[in-house]
Amino acid sequence: MTTDTILIRPIDQLLLAIMIFVIMFGMGASLRGEDFREALKRPRALLIGFLSQFGLMPLLAFALAILLRLEAPLAVALVLIGCLPGGTTSNMFAYFGRGSVALSVSMTAASTILALLMMPLLLAFYAPRIFARLSSVGVDENTVFVIPHGNIIASLILVLVPVGLGMLLRHFSRPWAKTAEDTAGFAGIVVILYLILTAALRNGRMFIETTPSLYLASIGIGLSGFVFGWGMAWLSRLEPRYRRTISLETGIQNGPIAIAIILLSFRDSIRDEMLWLAILYSTFIVITASIITLIYRKCGQYDWELHRNRVIHLRLFGSDYQAPYPPLLAAADPQSQPLTRKYRQDSPR
């Protein structure tokens, strides 16, 4: 295995950066300042997201590495993936999955900033435990992880700048904002297909040679993040759209940062297999996130329609207006319980 065969070319990185910029611009065109204010009014959602991102995911990665008895280099790579901040594509999946895009963008920005502090702390905590429990052949116990601050800041800019520009466009021109939003939806599908097809075409032989344990590790970390992220949000009694958002934010990590850290921190003898695990994760997280998003989009139809109707009613009639929603729709959203009671009182007996 050589790094030249598995890493995407610079032109691919440039194309992906442009497409992600377009997607985030379109996502921003669908947002209002009120959306962010509403998300920030629920600090519990941000707190649950933080605990899921930097508490749950590293622990899940460490547990998987022990359970699958991965060699130390692969175990370190898996834990590294668990310690990453949220990926920019999580915002796109939150949009398609009927989640809260404002919360998703806020969580991505917050986790990216906090990663500058949390990643060194988490890696310093987990890496020695991997070396102590597993064979450390080829890995120096005193390895210093090089955190690519420039890459992390670039990821933050890639999220915040186009979102801000999209919101500015919405402020001045609603029709053009709608066009940008629709373009972002199409670009999102292009990105998903591009990532899957290029990975399959370029690394077909490597996929055949990969061991089952490596597949379980690369797929399992993302899936367990989706499940446990949703579970933590459910236990916290958050609205369904926030549960979907936290689930996607938890499972989707910033894979390119993992690749940068591996390239900067490890020598050639073990670097390639660590890179392959990071690329496996980046490939399969797109596939699994697409499947989870389709499920969320189907299951979240009712509560999403209720939320959009409530936003429109509040905008048109003010905060005192109460809409008589049917009980089936109202039951999907905890905030709608007063509306349910009003509906029952106003309904003909």
Buried (B, 14 or more C-beta within 10 A) or exposed (E): BEBEEBBBEEEBEEBBBEBBBBBBBBBBBBBBEEBBEBBEEBEEBBEBBBBBBBEBBBBBBBBBBBEBEBBBBBBBBBBBBBBBBBBBBBBBBBBBBBBBBBBBBBBBBBBBBBBBEBBBEBBEEBBEBBBEBBEBEEBEEEBEBEBBEEBBEBBBEBBBBBBBBBBEBBEEEEEEBBBBBEBBBEBBEEBBEBBBEBBEEBBEEBEEEBEEBBEBBBBBBBBBBBBBBBBBBBEBEBBBBBBBBBBBBBBBBBBBBBBBBBBBBBEEEBBBBBBBBBBBBBBBBBBBBBEBBEEBBEBBEBBBBBBEBBBEBBEEEEEEEBBEBEBEBBBBBEEBEEBBEBBEEEEEE
